Amino acid sequence: MSALSAKKPQRSRPQDDKERYYLLPGQGGASYRRKQRFILKSSLIVGVIVSGILALVMYLVYRPPH
């Protein structure tokens, strides 16, 4: 249990220019957060629409006959 609670060692920062990591456009910063927010909103909207359609189909299939 003590191994799980031990603090993680600090990462060493690369000192050499060859080891630097550069993000491509759209992979970080404000544009990345904007893209993630758009994906989240659109997936929620699609989820609500699909669940509404399924609920309507289930209602029409399983309602008692008149």
N, C-alpha and C positions, 0 to 999 in steps of 0.2 A: 504494500500500500504506500510505503514511503517513496517508492520509485515514481508513482503517479503524481504525487504532490510536490516533487522536487521542481525547482525553478528551471526553466529552459535556459541553456547558455545563450549569450548574446551572439548574434550573427556577425561575422566579420565583414566589414565593408570592403569591396574590391578597390584596391589602390591603383591598379593598372587600368589604362584606358581600354585595353582589349577585353577586359572582363565586364565592362559596363553593359547594362541592359537598357535598351531603348525601346519604348513603346511605339507601335505604329499608330497612325492617325485613327482615332475612334476607339482605341483600346483603353483609354484612361481619361481622367479629368471630367469636366462638365459634360462633354459630348457622350461619354460612356454612361454617366448617370442619367442623362436625358434619354438615351437609347434604352436603358434598363427600365426606366419609368414607363416609356411607351410600350415596351413588351409586356410589362405587368398589367397596365390598363387594358391593352387589347386582349390579353388572355382572360382577364376577368370578364370583360364584355362578352367574348365568345363563349365562355363557360356559362354565363347567365342565359344567353340565347339558346345554347344547346340544351341546357337543363330545362328551360321552359318548353322547348319543342318536345323533349322526351316526356315531360309531365303531361302535356296536352295529348300526346299519343297514348300514354297509359290511361288517362282519364277516358278517352274515347273508346279504347279497347275494353276496359274493365267496368264500364258503367252498366248498371242493370238495364235490361231491355224494357221498353215501354209497353 
